[in-house]
């Protein structure tokens, strides 16, 4: 009994981290769904408002469910009591290797990043247009692939061309040749918005103005410039 209790105590940090990560993924999925239904609601979809309310309720309850589950794990070693046991089942759980699932997760991360960036710009009074897809770019009077994701028009005629990058954690960021060329052409009007920790309830926004001048790519892979989180933080706006 004592040996099993000690094993649980030794494994507790790893199990707490594993369960926390699962809740982080749930939070990311809910945030991505909220972004989708918010857009549909703004477009006049009558059914989106109800779904949006459900998502918000789930987001509000997630923190309490997380706290309860983590509390149960922490108290589990103290519940060990002597007695007979019976082996029921043995299961092997492996990470999902489905490429389509990986694509869906990446899309969720990007959706969260765009929502954070859009929300920040709108809080400054800017009118924001999504120009990340050819049809959206053409609607805004831009070429199919303008080299940035958002076009923000601020009071006083300031316009920001914003490239948005999302990261589930705090990894490197890649900028394509097209994005880098546009950053070179637009200079002070071009902004790089990187949203770290998109798989957590607390995404972090880092903003870099004129990334062509302020960021030096340390390596280049697959036609993209790779920039480290440290370089982004050092070049970021306050």
N, C-alpha and C positions, 0 to 999 in steps of 0.2 A: 504494500500500500504506500509506504513512504517513498519507495523507488518511483512508483508511478506519479505520485504527487510532485516529486522533484523533476521528473521528466516534463511534466506540464509546465512547471515554473521555468525550466530552462528553455522550452520552446515558446513560451508566451510572447516574447517580443516579435518573433517571426510570424506567429499566428495573428497577432494584432495588426501587423503591417499588411498581411495578406487580406484580412477581412476589410481593413480600411481601404485598400486598393479597390476591392470589389465595390464598395460604396462610392468611391471616386468615379468608377466607370458608370455606375448608375446615375450619378449626378451629371456626368458629361452627356449621357444619352438623353436625360431629361432636358438639359440646357439646349441641346441640338433640336429636340422636338419642339421646345418652346419657341426657338428661333423660326422654325418652319411654320408653326401655326400662327405666330405673330404676323409673319409676312402674309399668310393667307387671310388673316383677319383684316389686315390693312387693305388687302385687295378686294374685300367685300364678301368673302366666303361666309355665309351665315352659320355654317356648322363649326367653323374654326373657333368661335368664341367659347363654346361649351367645352371643347377639347382643351383649349388653353387654360380654362379654369381648373380642369382636372389635373393638368400637368403642374400648375402652380400649387395645388393642394398637396400633390405628391412631393414636390420640392420642399414644402414647409415641413412635412412629416418626416422627411428623410433624416434630418439631423437627430431627431429623438430616437428613431429606430436604430441609427448607427450607435448612439450613446448607450442604448439598452443592450445591444448585442456585444459591444466591446466590454461593457460592465459584466455581462454574463461570462465572457471569456476570462476576465481578470479574477472573478470569484470561483471559477471552476476548480482550481487545485484544492480549495478548502472544502469542497463537497465530496472528496474521495472518502469512501467508507469501505471496510472489508466486506466481502461477500462473494458468491459464485458468479461467474460470468459465462456467457455463451457467445461463440463466434457466429456472426450473422452473415457478413458479406465482406468481400475485399474488392475495392475499386481503385483503378488507376486513372487519375485525372491528368490530362496533358493539355498544353496550350493549343488553342484553335489555330490550325494551319491553313484554313480556308482563305485563299487570296481575296475572294469576294467580301468576306467578313472584314479583312484588313482594309479593303477599300472603303467599306461602310464606316469603319472606325475613323479612318483618315478624313472622310467627308464630314463626320460629326465634329472632329477637332477643328477643321477649317470653318465650319458653320459657327461654332462658338467664338472663334477668333474674329470673324467678320461681325458678329453681333456685338462683341465687346468694343471693337474699333468704331462701329457705327454709333453705338450708344455714347461713346466718348465725344465724337464729333458733334452729335446732335445736342449734347449737353452744353457745347460752346455756341449753340445757335446756328450751326451749319446745316444747309440742305444737302443731304447725302444721296448719291446715286450709285447703285451697284453696276459696275461696268465690266464684271469679271467674265462674262460670256459674250460671244460675238453679237447676238441679237440685242443684248442690253447695251453694249458699247455703241452699236449703230444707232440705237434709239437716242443716245446722248450725243450723237454727232461725231463719234470717234471711229477710228478703224477697228476692225474685228478684234485685234489683239493689241490693245493700247499699251500694255506693259505695266499695268497697275489694276487694282481691284475696285477701288472706290474713288469717286470724284466728289469732293466736298466744296461747296460754295459757301464762304463765310461772309457775314456782314462786312461791308467795306470793300467788296470786290476781290478779296483774297480767295484763291482757288488752290486746293491741295489735291495732288495726284497721290493716292495712298496705296501702296502695295502691302497687303496683309499676309502675315505668316502665322500659323498656329503650331504649337508644340504641346503634346500631351504632358511632357515634363519640362525639362530645361535643356534640350539638345541643341545641336548646331542648326543653323538656318541656311538654306540654299537659295541663291538668286540666279535666275536664268539669264542667258545672254540678252534676251529681249528686254527683260526688266532692268538689267544693268545698263543697257544702251539708253533706255528712256530716262533712267536716273542721271545719266551723263548729260542728256539734252536738257532736262528740266531743272536740274540742280536744286535751288532753294524751294521750288514748287513741288518737289518730289519728296515724299515721306515714306519711311519704312516703319510699319507698325507690327511689332512681334508680340504675340500673346502666348506667354508661357503658362504651364500648369493648366491646360485646357481640360485635362481629365480629373480635375479636382474642383471642389466648390468655389475656389478662390483664384480664378485666372489672373495673371499679372501682365499688364500692358507696358511695353517698352517702346518709346517713339524716337526715331532718328530722322532728323531733317538733313537733306542733302547727303544721303548715304554714300554717294560716289566720292565725295570729298572726305568724309569722316571715317569710312570703313575700308580697311585694307584686307582683301581676301588672302587668307593664308594658304589655301590650296584650291584646286579646281578639279572637280570630278563630274563626269556625265554632263558636260556642257553647262555646268552650274558653278557659281562661286560659293564657297562654303565659309560661313562667318560664325565664330564662336559666341556663346552667350556672354563671355567676359568682354569681348570686343564691342558687342552691342550695348552692354551696360555702360562702358566707358564713353561711348559716343552719344548716349541717349540724352534727350532733353530732360530738364528737371521736372 
